[in-house]
Amino acid sequence: MNIVLHSYTFRGYSVERAFYKAAEYGYDGIELSTVHFKTEADIQKAVALSKKFQVPIASIDGGTDLLNEANANASIEKMKWLIDMAAKYDIPIINGGIANKIGTDGSKYGENGSVLLTDADYEYLGQKFQDVAKYAEENKILIVFEIHMNTPHDTGASTLKLLELIDSEWVKANPDPGNIFAITSSEGPYAAVEKVRGRIGYFHAKNCRKTALGNGWNYSYLLENGSVDYYRIVCQLVEQGFDGSICIEYCGEGDPAFAAAKDIVYLRGLIKDALLSNCLK
């Protein structure tokens, strides 16, 4: 498995620093966040940095807005543009989402996303995304839906439902255990990863804990000391035969370079442990 650094980790810094640190710490690639690109010129700049630091761009962020009637078709065209960019610059994966769905309070993740949608909504989303899926297949670009709060794909079950409706080998799942942990309507990280077995195209790694008062979520934790047991997660991936990329994304406070340096060492150790010990329990 390759280990990729999400450039969102360095969201308060330049994209140059993200590539510089990815190279310094031995990452196998970078996921280019929308905080670091808006135009083709921005992508070209990242491609030049990728060559300079010899760190491939493993994925790029993007998505559609299909539940917003006024913007749905425009978002499809923008997604096709991003597929064109990915194909042109040899970026194999687009990580993102199909839409957002938020009720009265976006911070209460379990009250948003899939719990607000009907079967008819999912039928619509699946049908509407067919055009994007076909274009991705034509250009040989993999699209993954990140299991993310406030989206129609915020649980393993809802993500699987969408993938089955779209029915394309070029649209797969991107589980994120740190996200899933905070979504109270979800199955939980381990069950969600199992739910999309065989359909994982990419994987995000972050960790978190409940806040001290238990009414929120604190993402200022390393992979090794949050509430999610990443040895268990890595063993799930090994047992499923996943051999793609795992992208580390630190979303907490403080110097992100500290987390980026620590997390790759920890995750590489877990992968080695799991493979050498055959996931000894």
Secondary structure, 3 states (H helix, E strand, C coil): CEEEEEHHHHCCCCHHHHHHHHHHHCCCEEEECHHHCCCHHHHHHHHHHHHHHCCCEEEEECCCCCCCCCCHHHHHHHHHHHHHHHHHCCCCEEEECCCCCCCCCCCCHHHCHHHHCCHHHHHHHHHHCHHHHHHHHHHCCEEEEECCCCCCCCCHHHHHHHHHHHCCCCEEEECCHHHHHCCCCCCCHHHHHHHCCCCECCEEECEEEECCCCCCEEEEECCCCCCCCHHHHHHHHHHHCCCCEEEECCCCCCCHHHHHHHHHHHHHHHHHHHHHCCCCC
